[in-house]
């Protein structure tokens, strides 16, 4: 099951009751073995003073298929291990108990920037070397994810990514280590 697709589907108009029940049942099964976010309201300020609010109808996994989702107003901790220059076995955890293998992702709306609708992602990696990854965003006005830029992560140095518009959620994945001396290690994508 691809969580990104389920989340995208839930963010749109929900399907018929029968389909909702099937999705909820599948999510309940997943959430028995993985950490899920509880359904809490997600609130964002929109341009022009409008407001957006949404609550997932069911618990949602934070990690699925080595992809991490973080919603507006949330901080997540994700443990991983390195195998063949890739971060694998990503698992969301409630708190940091293994700082040497725990990523941090936090997505907030920053009221002090521009018209107060801008978003900031703080992301930290404990892994030695340089970690590259892919990042997708879902805007309040979108029905799906779109690729967005992201910069390399250096061990224990937080990276702050920002966007001048409200973002409902981000998905991060394809975490991999690159040669610190390579051109790739210094370029944002």
VENFENNOR-V564737 format. One record per residue. RES is the residue in one letter. SS is DSSP state (2 for helix, 1 for strand, 0 for the rest). OMEGA is omega in radians with two decimals (999 if undefined). Layout:
RES & SS & OMEGA
RES & SS & OMEGA
//
This chain:
X & 0 & 3.11
X & 0 & -3.10
X & 2 & -3.14
X & 2 & 3.13
X & 2 & 3.11
X & 2 & 3.13
X & 2 & 3.11
X & 2 & 3.13
X & 2 & 3.14
X & 2 & -3.14
X & 2 & 3.07
X & 0 & 3.03
X & 0 & -3.09
X & 0 & 3.12
X & 0 & 3.14
X & 0 & -3.10
X & 2 & -3.14
X & 2 & 3.12
X & 2 & 3.09
X & 2 & -3.13
X & 2 & 3.13
X & 2 & 3.11
X & 2 & 3.13
X & 2 & -3.13
X & 2 & 3.13
X & 2 & 3.12
X & 2 & 3.10
X & 2 & 3.10
X & 2 & 3.14
X & 2 & -3.07
X & 0 & 3.02
X & 0 & -3.07
X & 0 & -3.12
X & 0 & 3.13
X & 0 & 3.13
X & 1 & 3.04
X & 1 & 3.11
X & 0 & 3.14
X & 0 & 3.06
X & 0 & -3.13
X & 1 & 3.02
X & 1 & -3.08
X & 1 & 3.11
X & 1 & 2.99
X & 1 & 3.12
X & 0 & 3.08
X & 2 & 3.13
X & 2 & 3.11
X & 2 & 3.11
X & 0 & -3.14
X & 1 & 3.06
X & 1 & 3.05
X & 1 & 3.11
X & 1 & 3.03
X & 1 & 3.06
X & 0 & -3.12
X & 0 & -3.12
X & 0 & 3.04
X & 0 & -3.11
X & 1 & 3.09
X & 1 & 3.08
X & 0 & 3.13
X & 1 & 3.04
X & 1 & 3.11
X & 0 & 3.14
X & 0 & 2.98
X & 1 & -3.11
X & 1 & 2.99
X & 1 & 3.05
X & 1 & -3.13
X & 1 & -3.13
X & 0 & 3.12
X & 0 & -3.03
X & 1 & 2.99
X & 1 & 3.13
X & 1 & 3.08
X & 1 & -3.07
X & 1 & 3.07
X & 1 & 3.11
X & 1 & 3.01
X & 1 & -3.12
X & 1 & 3.05
X & 1 & 3.12
X & 0 & 3.07
X & 0 & 3.09
X & 1 & 2.99
X & 1 & -3.07
X & 1 & 3.13
X & 1 & 3.11
X & 1 & -3.12
X & 1 & 3.06
X & 1 & 3.12
X & 1 & -3.11
X & 0 & -3.13
X & 0 & -3.11
X & 0 & 3.05
X & 0 & 3.10
X & 0 & -3.07
X & 2 & -3.12
X & 2 & -3.14
X & 2 & -3.09
X & 1 & 3.02
X & 1 & 3.05
X & 1 & 3.03
X & 1 & 3.14
X & 1 & -3.11
X & 1 & -3.11
X & 1 & 2.98
X & 1 & -3.01
X & 0 & -3.08
X & 0 & -3.10
X & 0 & -3.12
X & 0 & 3.04
X & 0 & -3.11
X & 0 & 3.09
X & 0 & 3.09
X & 0 & -3.10
X & 0 & -3.13
X & 1 & 3.11
X & 1 & 3.01
X & 1 & 2.98
X & 1 & 3.13
X & 1 & -3.13
X & 1 & 3.10
X & 0 & 3.06
X & 0 & -2.99
X & 0 & 3.12
X & 0 & 3.14
X & 0 & -3.08
X & 1 & 3.13
X & 1 & 3.00
X & 1 & -3.13
X & 1 & 3.09
X & 1 & -3.10
X & 1 & 3.06
X & 1 & -3.14
X & 1 & 3.03
X & 1 & 3.09
X & 1 & 3.12
X & 0 & -3.07
X & 0 & -3.07
X & 0 & 3.05
X & 0 & -3.12
X & 0 & -3.12
X & 0 & 3.00
X & 1 & -3.14
X & 1 & 3.05
X & 1 & -3.08
X & 0 & 3.05
X & 0 & -3.09
X & 0 & -3.13
X & 0 & 3.10
X & 1 & 3.05
X & 1 & -3.04
X & 0 & 3.02
X & 0 & 3.06
X & 1 & -3.10
X & 0 & 3.03
X & 1 & 3.10
X & 1 & 3.07
X & 1 & 3.13
X & 1 & -3.14
X & 1 & -3.07
X & 0 & -3.08
X & 0 & 3.13
X & 0 & 3.08
X & 1 & -3.14
X & 1 & 3.12
X & 1 & 3.07
X & 1 & 3.00
X & 1 & -3.12
X & 1 & 3.14
X & 1 & -3.10
X & 1 & 3.12
X & 1 & -3.12
X & 1 & 3.09
X & 1 & 3.09
X & 1 & 3.12
X & 0 & -3.11
X & 0 & -3.12
X & 0 & -3.10
X & 0 & 3.08
X & 2 & 3.14
X & 2 & -3.10
X & 2 & -3.10
X & 2 & -3.07
X & 0 & 2.98
X & 0 & -3.11
X & 0 & 999
//
